[in-house]
Amino acid sequence: MNGKIGLIFNGVWSQYALATAPKYRDIYRLLYVHELSDLELDELDALVIPFQSHQAALCQQQQVLYNFLKSGRKVVVFGDSTPEWMDADWEDRPTNNYWWVEDPENPPISHTDFNHPVFQGLKPRHACWHIHGVYTRIPDEATVIQRNEVGEIITWQTHQYGGTLLASTLDPIVEHGIQQIRHLDHFVDNLTHWLCGIRPTGSFEVSAESYGVTTW
């Protein structure tokens, strides 16, 4: 079975497109959210929970997710989240895409810790494109990695559950999967390398074979 990183999946096409693309398919393994188990996750180095995940189903899988962290491994959460399964509070905020028109080199993030491996070497526009809300409460031992222009928390990390939990209101898996934003190789490659030690090579292309098509 391929993959060192589990990508939680609930039928969203962009999640599927990324995990089955030639650049990533030997690294990422799609895991149906309703069928998670400790045994299924046993051989994985990390888990990614993307934006547009099934929050109610994640609540039912809370113990499996925390068992994974307890084993010393990494879990990354993107987009929206819910306090029912994660010890943090999230609030919606308007999504601002217009900064691309006004000042494309200055995204709506006032601070990023570029020492973190996921953000290391990135330009500001590669480290933030738009956000899907903010965190108004994070775990006691968590550290903040990104804030928006008014100081609200965008990205944070904690080691207090045994492994590493990183949460962000960014949505790189979805945006990269649909190629709506075409410069996210930088971010996703850094993320992948940090999670499993492998840096993907080549360019992102959707795999035609994944859809039973031999030519476009």
Solvent accessible surface area in square Angstrom, and as a share of the most:
residue,aa,sasa,rsa
1,M,189,0.85
2,N,71,0.36
3,G,13,0.13
4,K,72,0.31
5,I,0,0.00
6,G,0,0.00
7,L,0,0.00
8,I,2,0.01
9,F,39,0.16
10,N,46,0.23
11,G,54,0.52
12,V,33,0.19
13,W,121,0.43
14,S,3,0.02
15,Q,0,0.00
16,Y,62,0.24
17,A,0,0.00
18,L,0,0.00
19,A,4,0.03
20,T,23,0.13
21,A,0,0.00
22,P,65,0.41
23,K,20,0.09
24,Y,0,0.00
25,R,97,0.35
26,D,109,0.56
27,I,11,0.05
28,Y,2,0.01
29,R,21,0.08
30,L,48,0.24
31,L,3,0.01
32,Y,97,0.37
33,V,0,0.00
34,H,87,0.39
35,E,115,0.52
36,L,12,0.06
37,S,44,0.28
38,D,77,0.40
39,L,153,0.76
40,E,58,0.26
41,L,2,0.01
42,D,90,0.46
43,E,135,0.61
44,L,3,0.01
45,D,49,0.26
46,A,0,0.00
47,L,0,0.00
48,V,0,0.00
49,I,1,0.01
50,P,1,0.01
51,F,32,0.13
52,Q,82,0.37
53,S,12,0.08
54,H,72,0.32
55,Q,39,0.17
56,A,61,0.48
57,A,3,0.02
58,L,0,0.00
59,C,38,0.23
60,Q,150,0.67
61,Q,24,0.11
62,Q,72,0.32
63,Q,120,0.53
64,V,23,0.13
65,L,1,0.00
66,Y,40,0.15
67,N,48,0.25
68,F,4,0.02
69,L,3,0.01
70,K,158,0.67
71,S,67,0.43
72,G,46,0.45
73,R,54,0.20
74,K,50,0.21
75,V,2,0.01
76,V,0,0.00
77,V,1,0.01
78,F,2,0.01
79,G,0,0.00
80,D,36,0.19
81,S,9,0.06
82,T,18,0.10
83,P,69,0.43
84,E,119,0.53
85,W,4,0.01
86,M,2,0.01
87,D,64,0.33
88,A,2,0.01
89,D,46,0.24
90,W,61,0.21
91,E,77,0.35
92,D,100,0.52
93,R,70,0.26
94,P,119,0.75
95,T,59,0.35
96,N,65,0.33
97,N,76,0.39
98,Y,133,0.50
99,W,9,0.03
100,W,69,0.24
101,V,101,0.58
102,E,126,0.57
103,D,63,0.33
104,P,56,0.35
105,E,98,0.44
106,N,89,0.46
107,P,14,0.09
108,P,21,0.14
109,I,25,0.13
110,S,77,0.49
111,H,94,0.42
112,T,17,0.10
113,D,48,0.25
114,F,74,0.31
115,N,122,0.63
116,H,16,0.07
117,P,62,0.39
118,V,1,0.00
119,F,2,0.01
120,Q,107,0.48
121,G,79,0.76
122,L,20,0.10
123,K,122,0.52
124,P,71,0.45
125,R,54,0.20
126,H,18,0.08
127,A,1,0.01
128,C,1,0.01
129,W,0,0.00
130,H,6,0.03
131,I,14,0.07
132,H,32,0.14
133,G,0,0.00
134,V,0,0.00
135,Y,4,0.02
136,T,71,0.41
137,R,101,0.37
138,I,29,0.15
139,P,4,0.02
140,D,143,0.74
141,E,120,0.54
142,A,18,0.14
143,T,85,0.49
144,V,39,0.22
145,I,5,0.03
146,Q,0,0.00
147,R,89,0.33
148,N,9,0.04
149,E,112,0.50
150,V,110,0.63
151,G,32,0.30
152,E,48,0.21
153,I,24,0.12
154,I,0,0.00
155,T,0,0.00
156,W,0,0.00
157,Q,23,0.10
158,T,2,0.01
159,H,115,0.51
160,Q,61,0.27
161,Y,48,0.18
162,G,51,0.49
163,G,5,0.05
164,T,14,0.08
165,L,2,0.01
166,L,3,0.02
167,A,0,0.00
168,S,1,0.01
169,T,0,0.00
170,L,0,0.00
171,D,1,0.01
172,P,0,0.00
173,I,1,0.00
174,V,11,0.06
175,E,8,0.04
176,H,0,0.00
177,G,1,0.01
178,I,70,0.36
179,Q,36,0.16
180,Q,118,0.52
181,I,15,0.08
182,R,184,0.67
183,H,26,0.12
184,L,0,0.00
185,D,37,0.19
186,H,87,0.39
187,F,2,0.01
188,V,0,0.00
189,D,19,0.10
190,N,13,0.06
191,L,0,0.00
192,T,0,0.00
193,H,78,0.35
194,W,37,0.13
195,L,8,0.04
196,C,19,0.11
197,G,53,0.51
198,I,70,0.35
199,R,117,0.43
200,P,9,0.06
201,T,114,0.66
202,G,63,0.61
203,S,79,0.51
204,F,20,0.08
205,E,110,0.49
206,V,41,0.24
207,S,2,0.02
208,A,9,0.07
209,E,116,0.52
210,S,35,0.23
211,Y,87,0.33
212,G,71,0.68
213,V,53,0.31
214,T,124,0.72
215,T,105,0.61
216,W,220,0.77
